[in-house]
Amino acid sequence: MSAIDIKVPPMGESITEVTLSKWLKKDGDIIKMDETICEFESDKATLDLPAEAAGQLKIIAAAGSDLKIGALIAQIDTAVTGSDVPIVASAPPTAIIESKAPAATSTTPSAVKDPIASPAAAKIIREQNLASNAIVGTGKEGRITKEDAASATAPSASNEIKISSVPVSPTPAVAKAKAPLVAHQAFTRTERREKMTRMRRTISKRLVSAKNETAMLTTFNEIDMTEIMALRVRYQDQFVAKYGIKLGFMSLFAKACSKVLLEMPEINAFVDGEELIYHDYVDISIAISTPNGLVVPPIKNVESLKFHEIELKIKELADKARANKLSLEEMSGGTFTITNGGIFGSMMSTPILNEPQSAILGMHAILDRPVVIEKEIKIRPMMYVALSYDHRVIDGSSSVTFLVKVKKLLEDPMTLMMDL
């Protein structure tokens, strides 16, 4: 045997441990060189591991394991190629097909592993005295659903088991009469325990750290979105035709914030021990919701980008984040964060700091509300905005001034466009 050890690769200076989130190949599979064999989840991102050579895979570390950098996870036998694999290796798929076939065979129920049934399905199976291994599960990973179990109680409704050579269909009246029997919702109190993903554990630690290690406060203001919405309606078609992407609210907010952040460098600063680190550039982290949790990749040098460049970068980062394709470099950095809870319907919130940053802006839903304008009550599209900030770095007056400046730029967007 000529085996190559596959180990957890280095993933950045600050990363010492990762989670082997899942294997994309099975033990014994024949793999090609550079073919992705598994995924690792680090504190910041999910990373693919390509095969270092072609051959037969021998898995050593189980999916879900927490591993140190350099730990052995598998071996590749380079002496074995696709032509060396015996035909018997295809037996498992055949066995799966046969286990699903309900035709009469000499195989006893004990010879086939019972599939997992949902609590509601299990109740029907017990009450009807059914053989669970004779029911074809249509749920995830072959799980028997309540509908699968209910169908098994009516022979004519099953496509797998044929009692007679003549198909029998229930009349509408009979079907209606039987409906209550299968529509009953079982009352359950089941629980399950799942290990938190590494990303979720990291998010939890960072949020608790931000709450405990910073003097965090939040100040609020509101923005009349009338002019911004009119601007988008007026120029949207031309913008899309020229740049191939829509002008969104996020690029306008990011640009307004970048302008004010350069005017107020304390909002754009970090605490480092007993020193403050100021930045003459603005890297704005954009909060993106993914199935694995919230990520905040930064858009660098927002102060120097045009609106369409910001929109394209947001789309690129969002697409990568939801496909777990963000690199460690794309996840690192940021001097200020913007999060938009309004896309989920949030009217007001207090966003939590993204350490080591000193401030985060929260956008919210745009709602028509009555406001007083020149002593008259008018209905305007209004958005509440919130600025959470570290009081060790930013004074209360500075936080209020920051929001007021951003508000003025967005309520008169031409001043933003003309850099006034």
PyMOL commands that set and color helices and strands:
alter all, ss='L'
color gray80, all
select helices_A, chain A and resi 82-84+87-100+109-111+119-128+132-134+140-142+146-152+155-157+172-183+198-213+226-243+249-263+265-268+302-304+307-322+328-331+341-344+396-411+413-417
alter helices_A, ss='H'
color red, helices_A
select strands_A, chain A and resi 3-7+17-23+30-31+36-41+46-50+55-59+66-68+72-77+216-224+270-272+275-277+284-286+288-290+293-295+298-299+336-340+359-363+366-373+376-390
alter strands_A, ss='S'
color yellow, strands_A
deselect
rebuild
show_as cartoon
